[in-house]
Amino acid sequence: MDLNESTGAIISQEEAQKFINAFREKFGDQVISSFIGSNHVRKVMCQEGCIGVRIYNGYNPEKESIALILVGVDEAGQDMLKYGLIYDHMATCPPTCPVDGLFPKK
């Protein structure tokens, strides 16, 4: 698959719900979502040569939970590591869950 500014696709709410429910069944009480502010996303996207973001699955041993790592991707499809911005420490659900959303807080 070629990586470019249009990689990815819109999915339906039903498909998203199906994937989220399957994740919850397989991984129990792990983090089900992460939030990062738009200022940080803009900083990544405004890096010279950035065509998108890559989101890595990680694990935070201190919190014993899944952690998402966000990094910019350049035109060659490579992570922007040398001078790029890398983000984590997002607001996770739980505990910061939406009241209404794809997987609302119980």
C-alpha positions as CSV (number, residue, x, y, z in Angstrom):
1,M,0.0,0.0,0.0
2,D,1.3,3.4,-0.9
3,L,1.3,6.0,1.8
4,N,0.0,9.5,0.9
5,E,-2.2,12.2,2.2
6,S,-5.3,10.2,1.3
7,T,-4.4,6.9,2.9
8,G,-7.2,5.6,5.1
9,A,-11.0,5.3,4.7
10,I,-14.1,6.4,6.4
11,I,-16.0,3.6,8.1
12,S,-19.6,3.5,9.4
13,Q,-20.5,3.9,13.1
14,E,-21.7,0.3,13.1
15,E,-18.3,-1.0,11.9
16,A,-16.5,1.2,14.4
17,Q,-18.8,-0.1,17.1
18,K,-18.1,-3.7,16.0
19,F,-14.3,-3.2,16.2
20,I,-14.5,-1.5,19.6
21,N,-16.7,-4.2,21.0
22,A,-14.4,-6.9,19.7
23,F,-11.4,-5.1,21.3
24,R,-13.2,-4.9,24.6
25,E,-14.0,-8.6,24.5
26,K,-10.4,-9.6,23.7
27,F,-8.6,-7.2,26.0
28,G,-11.0,-6.6,28.9
29,D,-10.4,-3.5,30.9
30,Q,-7.5,-2.1,28.9
31,V,-7.6,1.5,27.6
32,I,-10.3,1.8,25.0
33,S,-9.6,5.2,23.7
34,S,-7.0,8.0,23.9
35,F,-7.4,11.7,23.3
36,I,-4.8,14.2,22.1
37,G,-5.5,17.9,21.7
38,S,-5.7,19.5,18.3
39,N,-2.7,21.8,19.0
40,H,-0.5,18.7,19.3
41,V,-1.9,17.1,16.1
42,R,-1.4,20.4,14.2
43,K,2.2,20.6,15.4
44,V,2.9,17.1,14.0
45,M,1.1,17.8,10.8
46,C,2.8,21.2,10.3
47,Q,6.3,19.6,10.3
48,E,7.9,20.2,6.9
49,G,7.4,17.1,4.7
50,C,4.8,15.5,7.0
51,I,2.0,13.7,5.0
52,G,0.2,12.1,7.9
53,V,0.6,10.3,11.2
54,R,1.5,6.8,12.3
55,I,0.0,5.5,15.5
56,Y,1.9,2.8,17.3
57,N,0.5,0.5,19.9
58,G,2.6,0.6,23.0
59,Y,2.4,-0.6,26.6
60,N,3.0,1.6,29.7
61,P,4.4,-0.8,32.4
62,E,4.0,1.8,35.1
63,K,0.2,2.1,34.5
64,E,-0.1,-1.5,33.2
65,S,-2.1,-0.3,30.2
66,I,-2.0,0.2,26.5
67,A,-0.4,3.5,25.3
68,L,-0.6,5.0,21.8
69,I,2.4,6.6,20.3
70,L,1.8,9.2,17.6
71,V,4.6,10.2,15.2
72,G,4.6,12.2,11.9
73,V,5.3,10.3,8.6
74,D,7.3,11.9,5.7
75,E,6.8,11.6,2.0
76,A,9.0,8.5,1.8
77,G,6.7,6.7,4.3
78,Q,9.2,6.9,7.1
79,D,8.7,8.0,10.7
80,M,10.0,11.5,11.3
81,L,12.4,10.7,14.1
82,K,15.5,12.8,13.8
83,Y,13.9,16.2,14.4
84,G,10.2,15.1,14.6
85,L,7.7,15.3,17.4
86,I,6.6,12.1,19.1
87,Y,3.6,12.1,21.4
88,D,2.1,10.0,24.1
89,H,0.7,10.8,27.6
90,M,-2.8,11.2,26.1
91,A,-6.0,11.4,28.1
92,T,-7.2,7.8,28.2
93,C,-10.6,6.1,28.6
94,P,-10.9,4.9,31.3
95,P,-10.9,7.2,33.2
96,T,-11.7,10.1,30.9
97,C,-14.5,8.6,28.9
98,P,-17.3,10.3,26.9
99,V,-20.8,10.2,28.2
100,D,-22.0,9.6,24.7
101,G,-19.7,8.2,22.1
102,L,-18.7,5.0,20.3
103,F,-18.0,3.3,23.7
104,P,-19.6,5.5,26.4
105,K,-18.7,5.2,30.0
106,K,-20.8,2.7,31.9
